[in-house]
Amino acid sequence: MSIEVGSKLQGKVTGITNFGAFVELQGGSTGLVHISEVADNYVKDINEHLTVGEEVTVKVINVGKDGKIGLSIKKAKDNPNPKSGRHKSNPKNNRNGGGDRTESFEAKMNRFLKDSEDRLASLKKQTESKRGGRGAKKG
């Protein structure tokens, strides 16, 4: 049986490591599901998602010249969620509230410089107060 990139296959988990899971496919060949390809969200412990002996549906994502087969469980799902993972909007990155896209580069740069100067002045003030300031006498 020829294994082609993009095909969905059934397999059985034969081994679990800290970096992924080995899956035996029909025909006796074995491929690796990297830990990043197990689920749509971050996977800290692969054992929370898979167990040895479990039947899984996988999608072939690459076949190396050396015969190594790269597999994905999350891409094998029928309804992948395009809004999951890295594409989420992070409110921490929107420092100017609504994220004004019409703001010019110069305006952004001026705002950045002002923020930087304010932070630097604050840092210098804190550091001087811890050292005793400029008027401190030595020995």
WOMOUR-V364031 format. One record per residue. RES is the residue in one small letter. NEAR is the number of other ideal C-beta (glycine too) atoms within 8 Angstrom. Layout:
((RES/NEAR) (RES/NEAR))
//
This chain:
((m/4) (s/3) (i/12) (e/7) (v/7) (g/5) (s/8) (k/7) (l/11) (q/8) (g/14) (k/9) (v/14) (t/8) (g/7) (i/11) (t/8) (n/4) (f/5) (g/12) (a/12) (f/13) (v/15) (e/9) (l/14) (q/7) (g/6) (g/6) (s/8) (t/10) (g/15) (l/12) (v/16) (h/10) (i/10) (s/5) (e/13) (v/14) (a/7) (d/7) (n/6) (y/3) (v/11) (k/4) (d/5) (i/13) (n/7) (e/6) (h/7) (l/12) (t/7) (v/8) (g/5) (e/8) (e/5) (v/13) (t/9) (v/16) (k/13) (v/16) (i/9) (n/7) (v/10) (g/8) (k/3) (d/4) (g/6) (k/8) (i/14) (g/13) (l/14) (s/12) (i/14) (k/10) (k/9) (a/10) (k/7) (d/2) (n/4) (p/7) (n/6) (p/5) (k/5) (s/8) (g/6) (r/3) (h/6) (k/7) (s/5) (n/6) (p/5) (k/4) (n/6) (n/10) (r/4) (n/8) (g/6) (g/5) (g/6) (d/7) (r/4) (t/4) (e/7) (s/6) (f/5) (e/6) (a/8) (k/9) (m/8) (n/8) (r/9) (f/8) (l/8) (k/8) (d/8) (s/8) (e/8) (d/8) (r/8) (l/8) (a/8) (s/8) (l/8) (k/8) (k/8) (q/8) (t/8) (e/10) (s/8) (k/6) (r/7) (g/7) (g/7) (r/4) (g/5) (a/7) (k/4) (k/3) (g/2))
//
